[in-house]
Every structure is written in structure tokens, then in C-alpha cells.
Amino acid sequence: MLLAQLETTVPEPVRTFIIYFHRCVSEKSLNEIQAAYDQTWPRLTEKFYSSGSWPEAELIAPLVQGDEVFLTLYREVYFRHIYSRLEPNIEQRFHSYENYCTLFNYILNSEGPVPLELPNQWLWDMVDEFIYQFQSFSQWRAQPEGKSEEEVVLLQQNPQVWNTYSVLNVLYSLVQKSAINEQLVAQATEGQDVAEVAGPYGSLPLYRMLGYFSLIGLVRVHCLLGDYVLALKTLDHVDLTRRTGFSRVTACHVTTFYYVSFAYLMIGRHADAVRNFSHILVFMQRAKQYNTRSYQYDLMSRKADQMHALLAMAVALSPARLDEGVHSTIREKFSDQTSRLARGGQEALQAFESLFNYASPKFITPNAPALEEEGGAILFEHQRSIFLTQCRRHLLAPILRSYLRLYTSLGVEKLSVFLDLPVEELRIQLLNLKMAGRQLCWTSGSLLDGERVSGGDLDFSLDQDVIQIAESKVGRRYGDWFLRNCSKFEDLAKNLETHAQSN
């Protein structure tokens, strides 16, 4: 009966692929698993299941001799497809959570390390999707409208499903089981044997990479919960200046810098936010030709747009010279908002709010609100109000800078007349501008460490009632402009050559 249903409902290429995929996983053939996961699965999805779900695990079980480990892995990508292409119902949300519990329980609580090898891309996607589904469930639960009585009863009876504590427990358990923090410390210390520190679990790629990716996942979760200091502290032993574990998977690399930079932005370390956003955006621009081949290209493009928006806000709060390519992209995509930010005043505040609404992550509450309360919107508004409080202190900064650049010395009273501000209010604004130019900036060590440095190209001091101004001109960087236009010329030449050959 089941075999007959399998043959009639599952296309022959899909059956062949599942048998082959199971053999690759059983034989631990990483290259073949990678090709099947990255290329064949997306291709078959587009051909047969672009608007529907893959066959359920119970249906394809005879093809894999009922291998429970493989079926658990299959369900992981099965539910991921439903989340990405369809709208999951409450049963599917619950079953996906239960499947993740089964999968991580197998990895963490088996007697000894499990005999499983998976490519880094799949391991990252596993951790990333686990957090995404937790975030999606939390947001869905926080919306009071649109739920049936049956769904409300199920939610009340199952408060443990996608509970914040259970998600954090999984991530911290993977970090602990892999001893990844201890391995990172040993790598940075001369004379320490990393293999000895790693132990029987951490020495295996499966546990080591799951532990590493869980560190990045914890940064994301803590940012979603609004604990930015803990998010940055999680990466105490990760050196972002070196190409280490996070850079092995492009999506992980992008996620790391997005949430680290966002955390810096929210705690007022705008110069560090600018530096990290700029770094990852320059990297993405240079790697764009390779990323277009990734099935996650659209997702990374949207994330890049969000980071350009966040960088526009960070630069408005802490002016800095940007890479020419990054700067031109910001002007192209957010010209209206950047012009309002440059003008300052209430217009700038509206631009800050608009960009924050577009580019910030979708926050979640650590404790599920009552089903009749709308908790998600309240938390988002709270985080936005925290950020806009920072911005209000800097609304006059662009106007002040434009006047100060015109003089080498200027009386406070004269400037107050220009700005139509009381002298005491102007002194407060000048102090805000001065403090904004002296920020805590990371130089080495933990991401929360740093030194007070003067940033920007404008410095001034207040000598009684006279402002003494010193402006340093930063020379234009012609190298980036030259390289970028060389690349454009090469593309144009190739297009012309192709066109000539076709004619």
C-alpha cells in the first residue's frame, strides 16, 4: 500500500535522488553530500515542489530502509522548505520543533560522538534555520489576531514549544559539548595543544563546527532579545580580523558582521559599527560574482541592502570616509533618507526612524506574552525608541559641522544667532558633538574592549566664549576608484566582444 502510494505520488527522479542522498550520508561522502544538498535538492525543488511540499518522511521511509537518522535530517530540510515556500500551520511548527529536539538530542546525548559527517553549509543552515523558526514562531504567537480556538488551546497546552530557554539551552549545549571556546583560546595561545583541549567531541568536524556556528547563533538570539552587550561578549574568543570558522560559509560570515555591527550601533559605539559594516559590505561587493551562484543569493542581497541602510545611519552619527563603491550604493538606494540625514533636524529623525524600521532585525520577547496581548510590536517600538533617543542628541550635528567648517574660530554668541538657539542650549549641543567625536573604539581583545579616540575630520575646543576649530582634510583614495572603473571597463569590453561575435 505504502509502496504503491510512493510510486504514484513521488516522481521517479525524486525517488532516485532520495536513495542516492541516503547512500551519500551513510557513506559520509562529504563532496557528494555537498553537491546533492547545494545543487540537486534546489533543482528538484524548482522542478517538482516550487509551490508545494516535499513528500513526508513516513512516505519515503521504505526508500531508505527506515533509517531514523537520515529521516530526521530529511525532515529538517523538509520543514525548512515549507517555511521558505509555504505558510506553515501550527502542527507543522510543532512537528518541526519536535524534529529539531530529536536531532539535537541525538547529537548531544548519544553515548559517545555520533558517526555523522555533514558539510559546513548544511551545519550552518541547520543552526540558522533553528533560530529562524524560533523567531518566526515567537512573532506568530505574539500576534493576537488570526488564531482559531483550537490553535489557542494548543498554544496554552504546550508552552514549552519553541520556548526561549530551550533554544538557548541547545545552543549553549553545543558550545559546551564542542569545547569551542577552549579551542579558540588554545589556538591563540602559543604552546597549547588544541587537540588535547578539544577532547573526543570537539576534535570532530561535526561538533566543532556546530559549536562554532552556535556561537554566531547566540549572537543573533541575544540581539533579537535586545541584550547587545551579552551578544558581543559571546564572541570574546573569536577574532573577527582573521578568516576563521565564520568565514567558511558566506551566509555565516554575513550574519556575524550584521549582528555584531548592529549591536555596536545600539550601544552607541558608532565608529565600530561603521568599521564592521564597511568591512562586510566591501567583502560582499568583491565576492558578488561568486555569490550569485549560491541558492541564498537573494537572501544575502536583502541583508546587504539592510546593512547599507544601517551604515547610512551609523555614518550620520559618526562621520567617516567610506569605500567609494559602498558610498555610491548608499546614495543610489537611500538617496532621499541620506539627504535628510545630512540636513539634520526633525527631517533627520524621520529618516532615522524609516531606516531603522527597514533594516533592524525583528525582535522577540524572552517570555511569551499572553495570547491576547501584542508583544512583538511593543518590543520593536521599545528598541526603536532606545535608538532614536541616541539620534535626538545628534540632530543638530550636521548643521553645527557645516558652520564650524567655515571658520577657524567662532564666538558662541555669534553661532547661537546663526542657529537661533539659546547660548546654553548651544553649549549642550557642542558638548554632544564633542563627545560624539571621542568614542570607545575597538583595537584588540574582546569586542567590548576599546580605547577612547578622536574620530572624524573636525575637531574643536571651547576657550571661554570662543570656539577654536581644527579641520583635517583627508585625501581622496584614488586606488578604489581606479580599480572599480577598470573592472567596469573589462565588463564592457567583454559585453562588446560577445555582442560582436553573436552578430
Long-range contacts (C-beta under 8 A, 24 or more apart in sequence): 2-59, 2-62, 3-62, 5-59, 6-55, 6-59, 6-60, 6-62, 6-63, 9-55, 9-59, 10-55, 10-59, 10-60, 11-48, 13-44, 13-47, 13-48, 14-44, 14-48, 14-54, 14-55, 15-60, 15-63, 17-41, 17-44, 18-60, 18-63, 18-64, 18-74, 19-63, 19-64, 22-63, 22-64, 22-67, 22-70, 25-69, 25-70, 25-73, 25-116, 25-118, 26-67, 26-70, 28-115, 28-116, 28-117, 30-117, 30-118, 30-119, 33-117, 33-118, 33-119, 33-122, 34-119, 34-121, 34-122, 37-77, 37-119, 37-121, 37-122, 38-119, 38-121, 38-295, 41-77, 42-295, 45-81, 45-85, 49-81, 49-85, 50-85, 51-85, 51-86, 52-86, 53-78, 53-81, 53-82, 53-85, 53-86, 54-78, 54-81, 69-106, 69-114, 69-116, 72-99, 72-102, 72-103, 72-106, 73-103, 73-118, 75-99, 76-100, 76-103, 76-126, 76-129, 79-133, 80-125, 80-129, 83-129, 83-132, 83-133, 83-136, 90-151, 90-154, 90-155, 93-133, 93-136, 93-137, 93-140, 93-161, 93-162, 94-154, 94-158, 94-161, 96-133, 97-133, 97-137, 97-161, 97-162, 100-130, 100-133, 100-170, 101-166, 104-170, 104-173, 104-174, 107-174, 107-206, 107-207, 107-210, 108-170, 108-173, 108-174, 108-177, 112-200, 113-200, 113-201, 113-204, 113-206, 113-207, 114-206, 116-206, 117-205, 117-206, 118-206, 120-205, 120-209, 120-248, 120-249, 121-249, 123-206, 123-209, 123-210, 123-213, 124-209, 124-213, 124-249, 124-251, 124-252, 125-251, 126-210, 127-171, 127-174, 127-210, 127-213, 127-214, 127-216, 127-217, 128-213, 128-217, 128-251, 128-252, 128-255, 130-167, 130-170, 130-217, 131-167, 131-217, 131-220, 131-221, 133-162, 134-162, 134-164, 134-167, 134-221, 134-364, 135-224, 135-362, 135-364, 137-161, 137-162, 138-162, 138-164, 138-364, 138-365, 138-368, 138-376, 139-362, 139-364, 139-376, 141-368, 141-371, 142-364, 142-365, 142-368, 142-369, 142-373, 142-374, 142-375, 142-376, 142-377, 143-374, 143-376, 144-371, 144-372, 144-373, 144-374, 147-371, 152-371, 155-371, 156-371, 159-368, 163-368, 164-225, 164-364, 164-366, 164-367, 167-221, 168-218, 168-221, 170-214, 171-214, 171-217, 171-218, 171-221, 172-214, 172-218, 174-207, 174-210, 174-211, 174-214, 175-211, 175-214, 175-215, 175-218, 177-201, 177-202, 177-207, 177-211, 178-202, 178-207, 178-208, 178-210, 178-211, 178-212, 178-214, 179-211, 180-208, 180-211, 180-212, 180-214, 180-215, 181-215, 181-236, 181-237, 183-208, 184-237, 184-238, 185-237, 188-237, 188-239, 209-245, 209-248, 212-245, 212-246, 213-245, 213-252, 216-246, 216-252, 216-255, 216-256, 216-259, 219-256, 219-259, 219-260, 219-263, 220-255, 220-259, 220-361, 223-259, 223-262, 223-263, 223-361, 224-361, 224-362, 224-363, 224-364, 225-363, 225-364, 225-365, 225-366, 226-363, 226-379, 226-382, 226-383, 228-262, 228-263, 228-264, 228-266, 228-267, 229-263, 229-267, 229-448, 231-259, 231-260, 231-263, 232-260, 232-263, 232-264, 232-267, 232-446, 232-447, 232-448, 233-446, 233-447, 233-448, 235-260, 235-447, 236-446, 236-447, 240-276, 240-447, 250-287, 250-291, 250-294, 250-296, 250-300, 251-294, 251-296, 251-299, 251-300, 253-280, 253-283, 254-280, 254-284, 254-300, 254-303, 254-304, 255-303, 257-307, 258-303, 258-306, 258-307, 259-361, 260-447, 261-307, 261-310, 261-314, 262-310, 262-360, 262-361, 265-310, 265-313, 265-314, 265-387, 266-383, 266-386, 266-387, 268-390, 268-439, 269-439, 269-440, 269-441, 269-442, 269-450, 270-314, 270-317, 270-318, 270-436, 270-439, 271-318, 271-320, 271-439, 271-441, 271-453, 271-455, 272-439, 272-440, 272-441, 272-442, 272-450, 273-310, 273-311, 273-314, 273-318, 274-311, 274-314, 274-315, 274-318, 274-320, 274-322, 275-441, 275-442, 277-307, 277-310, 277-311, 277-314, 278-311, 278-320, 278-322, 278-323, 278-326, 280-307, 281-307, 281-308, 281-311, 281-323, 281-326, 281-329, 282-323, 282-325, 282-326, 285-323, 285-325, 285-326, 285-329, 305-333, 305-359, 306-358, 306-359, 307-359, 308-333, 308-334, 309-333, 309-334, 309-337, 309-355, 309-358, 309-359, 310-355, 310-359, 310-360, 312-337, 312-338, 312-341, 312-355, 313-341, 313-352, 313-355, 313-356, 313-359, 313-391, 316-341, 316-342, 316-348, 316-352, 316-394, 316-398, 317-390, 317-391, 317-394, 317-397, 317-436, 318-436, 318-439, 318-455, 318-456, 319-401, 319-455, 319-456, 319-457, 319-458, 320-455, 320-456, 321-474, 321-477, 323-480, 324-477, 324-480, 324-481, 324-484, 325-480, 325-484, 341-398, 342-398, 343-398, 343-399, 344-395, 344-396, 344-397, 344-398, 344-399, 345-395, 345-396, 345-399, 346-395, 348-391, 348-395, 348-398, 349-388, 349-391, 349-392, 349-395, 352-387, 352-388, 352-391, 353-384, 353-388, 356-384, 356-387, 356-388, 357-384, 360-384, 360-387, 393-432, 393-436, 394-432, 394-433, 394-436, 396-421, 396-429, 396-432, 396-433, 397-429, 397-432, 397-433, 397-436, 400-429, 400-430, 400-433, 401-433, 401-458, 404-458, 404-460, 404-467, 404-469, 404-471, 405-458, 405-469, 405-471, 407-467, 407-469, 408-468, 408-469, 408-470, 409-466, 409-467, 409-468, 409-469, 410-466, 410-467, 410-469, 411-465, 411-466, 411-467, 412-462, 412-465, 412-466, 412-467, 413-465, 415-467, 427-462, 430-460, 430-462, 430-467, 434-460
